[in-house]
Amino acid sequence: MKSIIAQFAIPNAIQEPQPLKVGFINDSYIVRAQVSGETSYFLQRINHHIFQNVEGLQRNIQVVTDHIRTKLQAQGIEDIDRRVLRLIPTRDGQLYYRSDEGDYWRMYVLIENATSQERVTPQSAYLAGEAFGQFQCQLSDLPFDALCESIPNFHNIEFRLHQLDEAIADNKAHRLDQCQTIIDRINSRREAMCLVEQLFREGKLPKHINHCDTKVNNMLFDPEGKPMCIVDLDTVMPGFVCSDFGDFMRTAANTGAEDDPNLDHIHVDMAIFEAYTRGYLKTATFLTDLEKELLPFGCRLLSYMQAVRFFTDYLNGDTYYKIQYPEHNLVRTEAQLRLLEEQEKAENDMKAVIAGLV
């Protein structure tokens, strides 16, 4: 590990790295300074099996953090390194280091005295809405093609449906029996769910730079509980803003679990929806009328998309998502479809909330 840390351009002496249990994709370590008060660091081994274009991924992060830093400097913000991530380059000026073993490593400045949250309340949902709306607003003048897709077609529903069609045709795990009802429920919404891709092709709906993993635990809070910094920028890439909006609601505004076997637990938490929407619309001042109108659609889209992805993995024999029992992906599929149905029932209420805020 010392030889890896030595590759990065850090000016001060540091202690032994300590593993940090955070996230499920990359391996993370805290590298503290030897001298109290000096800069400490956050070291990560990048999962290059998921993020196969590491160079593009790191370039995305550099472009985004530089853009936000420029905005903060123009506003006269003083503690900028607590408001936006800062990558530490390698000693030869690269944004990552590739070891002889083929592992990819990167390093950030550690943001001290910051906390994250797991549980979503109306108050934290409002703060998250403000923070993610501001994040998108800061990047709204950055051309969407300035970044690559760190995971190609990540939130492209047409691509996800194509993957499902292939899984049905191949039936690798021989699980199609008893699944026709699920296929019918997915297919009955297929055309409607492709609306945003169609609007983009027609030139009516723009793409912006999205976070693509809008969860409350991807924000850092200061000791007073105020949001400081958006983190976990691996999935920052071009997309539709309604997808980011819907991604938060899919988990935070769901009264049940993502894999809840009791479908009666699953409803739309309108208090969370209202709070996040209020915060989001306060700061996402760049939105067009059409983008505001499509926010409830974004909720349904991400639930539908996740149902498609879980069901595709089930038919393929559970090759992507980790499972705890053989029917886990099928249970996840049913839970996401129930959430979608609940969101369909709540659509008029969602529209009323938005109408009252714009």
N, C-alpha and C positions, 0 to 999 in steps of 0.2 A: 504493500500500500504506500510506503514511503516513496518508492520510485515513481509511482503514479502522481502523487502530490507534487513531487519535485518537478514535474513537467509544466506546472502552472506558474504564472508570473506573480507570485505572492511575495511581498517584501519583508514579512515578519516571521518570526519563529512560531511554530505551531505545536500543539499537543498531538497525541495519538488520536486518529479518527474514531468516532463512536457511532456504531450503527443506529439508524433511526427508523423505527417502524412507522412509515407513513406511505400511503399509496400501495398499489398492487402491481405496478408495472416496472418501475425503475428501483434500483437499490440505492438507498440514500444514507449519507453519513454527515455528522456534524464534526467540523475540524476547528477546534477552538484555539485561540491565540495563547501563546505561553504567558504573555504579559497582559494582565487585566486592563481593559480599556482599548486594546488594539483590535484590529479587525479580525473577526472569525469568519469561517467559510462553510459553505454547504456543497458537498461533493456528491455527485450522482453517477452511477453506471447506467447508461441509456440502454433500454431494451431494444436492440437493433433488429430483433425479429418482428416487433410490431412497427417500429419506426425505421423502415428500411433505408430511407434517404436521410441519413444522419446529417450530412452536410446541409441539405435543404432545411431540415428541422432547425438546426442551430442558426442558420441564416435568418429564418423566420423570427426566431426569438430575438436576435440582435436587431433586426429592422423594427420590430414592434417596441422593444424597450427603448431604443434610441428615439423613436418617434414620440413616445410618451414622455421621455425625459426632456426632450426639446419643448414640449407643451408646458411641462411643469416649470421649467426654467423661465419661460416667457411670462408665467403667472407669478414669478417671484417666490415660488415655494422653496423653503430652506432645506428641509430634511428629505431631499429627493431620493437618497438611497434607502429610505424607509417607505417610499411611495411607489417605487418601481424596481424590479429585479435588475441586478447588474452582473453580467457574465464576466468571469476572469479569463482572459486569454491564456493560451499556453505560451511558453517562453519563445516560441518561434511565431507567435502571432495568430495561431489558429483558434477556432471557437470550440474545439474539442480535441481530445487526445485518444488515439487508437493504440492500444497496447499490443505487444507481441502475441498475446493470446487471442487477439481479435475483438477485445472488448472496447467499447467507446465510453469515454469519461468526459464530464464537464464540471465546472465549478462556478458557483455564485458567491457573492458577498452575502453573509448570513445577516438577516434582519433580526436584531436582538429585541428582547422584551416584547415579543409578539405572540399572540395566541390564535388558535383556530377553533371553530365551533363545528359540532356535528348535528346537534338538534336544532330544528328550524321552528321558530316561533313567529307570530306576526311581526314582532319588533325586529328580529334578525332578518326576516324576509324583506321588510321595508329597506333595511340597510343594504342587503344584498342587491335589491333592485336598483337602488341608487348607485352602488359600486359597479355593477355590470353595465348599467346604462351609461355611466360616465366612461367606462373602459371602451365601450363601442363608440361613444361620441368622440373620444380622443383619437380614435383610429379611423373615423368616418371619412376623413379627407385623404386617407392612404388608399391608392388604387387597389382594388381587390386582387388584381393579378400581380401585385408587388410581392406576394407570398406564394409559395408552392403549397400543395395539399400534402401535409405531413402524413396523413392516411388517405390515399386517394378515394374519392367517392364516399367519404365517411358518413355524411348526412344526405346522400343522394338516394331518394326513395326509389327512383326508377332502377338504379343499380341494385339496390337491396331486393327489389321484386324479381329482377333478373336472376339473382343468386337463388332466390326461392324457387323459381321455375326450374332451374337446373337441379336443385335438390329433389324436387318432386319427380322430375324425369329420371334421375339416377336412382333414387330410393335406396341409397347405399346401405342404410341400417335396417331396411325392410320394416319401416314403421308407418307406412301410409295407411294401413288398415286402421279403421276407427278415427281417422283424421279428416274425413271429408267435410265435416261440419266446420272445422277451423278453416279449411281451405275456402269454403264458401263464404265465411264471414270476412276473410281477407279479400277475396276477389270482388265481393259486393261493393267494396270501398276503393278498389284499385284505381279507377280513373279519377275519382274525386281527390285522392291523396296525392296525385301527381300534379296538382294545380300549380304549385310554385315553380316547378321546373318548366311547365308550359308558359307561365307568365314571364319567366326569365327569357325564354327563347323568343317571345313576342316583343321583348324590349320594354315590358311594363313594370317589371320588378327587378330592382338592382341587387347585386351581391355586395356585401361588406365584409370586413374582417371580423370574424366571430371568435369567441373563446372555445366553443364547442364542448365544454364540460362545465356548465354553469351550476356548480354546487356550492353551498355555503361553506364547505370545508376547503374550497379553493380561494378563500379570502383570508388575509391576515388582519387581526384586530389589534389595536393599541391597548394599553392597560385600562383605558377608560371605556373600552368596548366599542370604539369607533373603527370602521374599516380603514385600513391603511393601503393595502397592496393586493392586487390580483396575482395569484401564483398558478403554478402548473400550466405553463404556456405551451406544452407540447402539441396540443391540438388546435392552437390558434391558426386559423386558415380561412380562406374565402367561404362565404355561405350566406344564407338568408337570416335576417335578424329574428324572424319568427321562430327559427329553429332553436336559437339560443334561449329565447323566451320559453318555448315549450319544453326544452331540456330541463330547465329549473323546475317547472311545474310538474313534470312527470314524476319526480321523486318527492319534492318538497310539499306539493299540494295534493298528495295522495294519502288518504287516511289509513291505507293498508300498506303492506310491504310489497316490494317489487316482485317477490315470489310467494305472495300470500296464498296458502292453500284454501283459505276461507274467503270466498269472493264477496261475502256479505260485509267484510271489513272495508271494502274498497269504495270510497266516495271521493268527490272533489272537495277539498278544504277551501271554501270560499274566503275565509278570513286570511289564509296565506295568499291566495290568489289576489285579493284586493290589496293587501299590504305590499306585495312585491310589485304589482302593477303600478301602484301609486309612486313608489320609489323610482321605478324604472322610467316611467313617463316624465318624471321630474328632471332627469338628467339626460335621457336619450332624445335630445332636442332636434336631432337631425332627421328623425323619422318622417317619411311621407305619409299622406293620408291612407294610402293603400297598405303600407307596412303596419300602421296602427290597426287597420281593419283586419289584418291577417293574424294578429296575435293569438286570438282564440284558436284559429286554425293550426297555429304552430304547436299548441298543446296537444291537439288530436294527432297531428303529424308525427310527433316524436313518440307518442304511445304506440301508434300504429307501426312505426318503423321498428321500434324495439320488439314488438310482438313478431314482426316478420323475421327479425334477426334471431330471436330465440327459437322460433319454429324451424327456421332454416337449419340451425345448429342441431336441433333435435333430429331432424330427418337425416342429417349428415353423420349422426352418431356421436354428437357432443364433442366436436373437435376443437372448438374455440373457447366457449365459456366453461369455467370450472363448475362441476356439478357435485352435489352431496348425495344424490340418489338417482337411479336410472330415469325417473320421470321428471327430473328437476326442470329441464328446459320446457317441457310441456306445461308444467304448472306455471312457470314464468309466462309462457305464451298466453295462457288463459287469464292470468292476472292482468296482463297488459291490455288484453282485449276488453276485459271488464272495465278497466280504467277508461279506455277509449269510449265505451258505451256511456259511462257516467259523465265524461266530458261532453259527449254529444247532448246529453240531457241538460247539462249546465250551460250550454253555449249562449243562450239568450241572457242568462245572468252574467256571464263573462262580458258579453257585448255591452250590457247596461253599465257595468263597472267602468269599462273603458270610455263609454260615452259621457259618463259623469266626470271624467278626469281630463278630457281633451277640450 
